[in-house]
């Protein structure tokens, strides 16, 4: 196996068509097909499924390409560090629940790197997709939370996907509301205070189990439920509809503006927020630095 063969396999997977990939790589299609067969034969796996409709990835192909991307990213970093020139883009991907500190750390990492060519992904996504992304090495790191309610299910899912959870800090439950919400007049809130208002939560797709909910206390009854997919929509509805959501209380005014505030919620619960990593590979230099920034940004939350 060569680095060139890895680049070929990744290009085919990204484009989804061998003919188009061969054109983009400036090689003959038979040569590209032969290169892919050589990799599959060498490792005794099937990376791609082939049909009249095109090609697709097998589960073991997804895993293989995750490792391949890690190898090429490390190679690119070495070339940029010691040769000072590389044609390849620097790549990095984070999958996370909707936490402003995770975005803030991502922005700081990007500013530090200063690479002229890069492709960074910040995926604020569904809980199960975070696990799936890191398991298949589509993302280098994932960020989510545990508590007494979801811990057993989440940790089992992580073990089944060969992942490990690392705690960053433990937060007490807070309620995010618009600054003009009548609840903003209170310094602390009780669950009864929330009943007249719409509850907002993030869509969890086909894995819409209470255990995968991004919001704690998701089993509490609510007459008004609003389900959204992104942070901007949720914040707009918090303000426009006097809605609320229950979360960690960690918020960045610089990123989210002054119109969203947090109030402590009087319940016996917690959120242990942390990151997940694959057990099969060592964290990259970028991943290690991102974790360091996360620790710096959340240091006061641990005290």
Residue, then its C-alpha position, 0 to 999 in steps of 0.5 A: x500500500x502507498x500514500x498515493x493509493x490511499x489518496x485514490x481510495x479517498x477520492x473515489x469515496x468522496x466523488x462516488x464514481x470511479x470514472x469521474x474520480x479517474x478524470x479528477x486524478x488524471x489517471x486512466x480508469x483501469x489503473x484506478x480500478x486496479x489500484x483499488x483492487x490491490x488495496x482490497x486484496x492486500x488487506x483482505x477487505x471489500x472497501x467498495x460495493x459496485x453496481x450499475x448505479x455506481x459505487x458505495x462504501x461497505x462498513x469495513x470500507x468506511x472504517x478503512x477510509x477513516x484510518x486512511x484519512x488520519x494517515x494522510x492528515x498526519x503526513x500533510x502536517x509533517x510535510x507542512x512542518x518540515x518541508x514548508x509546502x504542501x498541496x493538500x488541505x489541512x483537515x480537521x473535524x469535530x462533531x458536537x452537541x450544541x455547546x458554544x464553548x466547543x465552537x469557541x475552541x474550534x475558532x481559536x484552533x483555526x486562528x492558531x493554525x494559520x494554514x493557507x489551505x484547510x478544510x475544517x468541519x464543525x458539526x453540531x449534530x444529533x447525539x447518535x451521529x456524534x458517536x457514529x462520526x467518531x467511531x468511523x473516524x469521520x470526526x477526530x473528536x466528539x463532544x456530548x454529556x452524561x448524567x445519571x439518566x443516560x449514562x448506562x445507555x450512552x457508555x454501552x453505546x460508546x463501548x460497542x463502538x470502541x470509544x472512550x468518554x473523557x470528562x471536561x467538567x460537571x455542570x448544574x442544570x440551567x434554563x436558557x431563555x430570552x432576556x425579555x422572558x418573564x422568567x428572567x426576573x427570577x434568579x432561580x427557577x423551578x420546574x413548575x415555573x416552566x409549565x406555561x412556556x414552550x419547551x425547545x429541544x433538538x431533533x434526534x432523528x431515527x434515534x429519538x430516544x430519551x437517552x439520546x436527548x441533548x436536553x436533560x429532564x427530557x422525560x418531564x411532561x410539557x404541553x408545548x413542544x418545539x423541536x428544532x435542528x439548529x442553534x440559530x432557530x432554537x435561539x430565535x424561538x427562545x426570544x420570539x416565543x418566550x420558549x426555554x431549553x434546559x442545558x448546562x448554562x455555559x454560554x458565550x455572549x461573544x458568539x451568541x449575543x446578549x439576548x440569551x441568558x441562563x438561570x439555574x434550575x432547582x433540580x437534583x441533576x447534573x451534566x457531565x460534559x466531555x469528549x469522546x475519542x476512538x480507542x484504535x488510534x492516537x489523537x492527532x496533533x490538531x485533536x490534542x491542541x483542540x482538547x487543550x483549548x477546551x480545557x482552557x476555556x472550561x477551566x473555571x467550570x471545574x472549580 
